Amino acid sequence: MADNAYDVIIIGAGFGGSSCAGLLAKRGLKVLLTDKNANAGGKAMSLKKNGYTYTPWVVIGSPVQDNIYQHMLDELEVADLATLSIPGTQGSFYKSPDGTYSRMPEADTDHLDPEVIFKWLEIPEENQERPLEFFTNMALMEPEDVAKLDGQSFGEWITAAELPRSLYAFIVSLCDGLFMVPVEKLDAAEAITSLQGIFIRGGGVFSEGGFGKVAEAFCEAVRRYGSDVMMGTRVRRVIVEDGKVAGIETDKGEFRAPIVISNAGIQPTVLKLVGEEHFDKDFTKRVQELVPSYSLIGYRYFLSKPVTNASFGVVFSDDGPWSQKRLDEAAEGKGSREGVLYFEVPSNYDPNAAPEGKAMLMTGCFCPPDPNLSKEQLLAWASAGEEVAFGVFPELEAAIESKDFYTTRNVSSATRDSAVAGAGGETIGLAQIVGQCGSTKPSIKAPLEGLFFVGTDAGGVGVGTQQAIDSGMNVADAVEQYHRQR
Ligand SMILES: Cc1cc2nc3c(=O)[nH]c(=O)nc-3n(C[C@H](O)[C@H](O)[C@H](O)COP(=O)(O)OP(=O)(O)OC[C@H]3O[C@@H](n4cnc5c(N)ncnc54)[C@H](O)[C@@H]3O)c2cc1C
């Protein structure tokens, strides 16, 4: 095999691309993994600045017990390279109708205890029977019954349970953050599978040195199994010859392979890297119409001292959960932009994340995924979140030594290009909405010989990073089989 010839080329070392590359390299295929960034991890890469180490925005893994991150680190024999941290101390806050914030009491268990939640959300004992029944049914629902909800709206499903308003707001706020889509569009099967995981097996997994350490370890596995990783290399084009994939053209030259797996997003891959001319019109139309998740934007606050002992949490009110109507009104400046706020405190789960005595806190709130929003539009969304952050952490504002504002543009330039107007800065990838999940999710195999998709746009289920690794595993199985049959 020539030096620049491979069995498989993978574009993108996000969680999907790097896990898939590691597995294929372990199974003996000659793999080339490329990424335009200097560091692996894509939307969950690690960054360092002035003695601080962090993931660039709020990224929290789940579930805790039996998690896919540790599973993949073990499978690829690189557990020595990334240390997961499970702090337990979460700090969700409920903003009650009178405007005061109350923190969820700490429980003895690492799963979410309904009784603790009911008490915190001020649900009187006489009204707890229905919510308890709801929790039990959801937690114990068999996978085949969950699968039957594929194609149904989670919003409709949870509204039918007639939960007390504060409990509805808490669960929907969690889902807002897990999936970054309005609740009435969220696919019920996708939502329930992930909520089951979090309620039973806990939420809140991090990695020391930032989440990107996990993907960096997957890349190292590729090298240890004798394959190649080329960081800082942008793929300009997927080469197609005689109706089949033949390799990639990069800023460092051409590399050849009969199989190309793209982690660069289905829209940028089909519409930009390969080109519409290689697909039939129905397929390109479907790809153009795919809906991205919403974006999370916010601040990284570098602080003179700790302002909370919580490692992460969600701040919500009865009126906080997003609906499409509220999002549209807010985007037009006709409604409140105050919604759910997420926060993460790297210095509370990783002792080396901040210089001695200092702290770091990151926030995130909803925003449309368009990387070309104006500064005024971005600030309008972010300010609504900052106001909540200053309300919930009274010592925050005075402790700020410096702050970074991260936006849809930063997310897009660190991860996927914008190939369709309004898309590119999305948090998750493809929105996990009715019509884009389960049986209607795009196939991992493109209608072009030798081209596959990996990551959050195809092949996996779950929340963000978890979904990307799940896809990495499924795509590795399919590609290995395809390779052996060729
Ligand atoms: C603000 C924010 C908050 C989030 N919070 C959470 C959270 O709390 N929990 C959670 O689980 N998930 C969270 N996520 C989502 C999660 O990080 C992503 O869904 C997941 O990491 C996506 O993985 P991926 O493998 O699909 O692709 P990506 O991470 O998008 O990686 C794609 C890779 O492809 C590379 N690439 C693209 N184009 C090219 C090209 N032309 N040439 C070479 N390389 C290319 C990119 O550089 C990138 O490294 C968050 C994301 C964001 C942005």
The ligand as a Gaussian input file, in Angstrom:
#p B3LYP/6-31G(d) Opt

LIG

0 1
 C      -21.948000      24.779000      23.714000
 C      -22.059000      23.283000      23.697000
 C      -22.466000      22.596000      24.832000
 C      -22.604000      21.203000      24.820000
 N      -22.975000      20.526000      25.971000
 C      -23.004000      19.179000      25.974000
 C      -23.248000      18.444000      27.177000
 O      -23.438000      19.020000      28.244000
 N      -23.243000      17.086000      27.127000
 C      -23.012000      16.415000      25.963000
 O      -22.982000      15.177000      25.962000
 N      -22.826000      17.084000      24.808000
 C      -22.800000      18.436000      24.792000
 N      -22.568000      19.121000      23.637000
 C      -22.690000      18.404000      22.360000
 C      -21.527000      17.532000      22.052000
 O      -20.324000      18.189000      22.367000
 C      -21.588000      17.176000      20.561000
 O      -22.889000      16.731000      20.217000
 C      -20.622000      16.075000      20.203000
 O      -19.359000      16.313000      20.795000
 C      -20.515000      16.006000      18.690000
 O      -19.576000      15.038000      18.331000
 P      -19.373000      14.647000      16.826000
 O      -18.389000      13.548000      16.816000
 O      -20.681000      14.374000      16.168000
 O      -18.796000      15.907000      16.029000
 P      -18.012000      17.239000      16.339000
 O      -17.711000      17.414000      17.755000
 O      -18.750000      18.322000      15.639000
 O      -16.612000      17.002000      15.597000
 C      -16.453000      17.138000      14.231000
 C      -14.980000      17.275000      13.945000
 O      -14.825000      17.331000      12.520000
 C      -13.816000      18.271000      12.231000
 N      -14.008000      18.772000      10.863000
 C      -15.133000      19.347000      10.356000
 N      -14.934000      19.698000       9.066000
 C      -13.675000      19.307000       8.756000
 C      -12.883000      19.395000       7.561000
 N      -13.362000      19.938000       6.438000
 N      -11.615000      18.909000       7.604000
 C      -11.104000      18.361000       8.748000
 N      -11.807000      18.265000       9.891000
 C      -13.077000      18.729000       9.899000
 C      -14.004000      19.354000      13.266000
 O      -12.828000      20.128000      13.428000
 C      -14.371000      18.550000      14.511000
 O      -13.241000      18.234000      15.295000
 C      -22.351000      20.490000      23.629000
 C      -21.902000      21.172000      22.495000
 C      -21.750000      22.564000      22.523000
 C      -21.293000      23.265000      21.272000

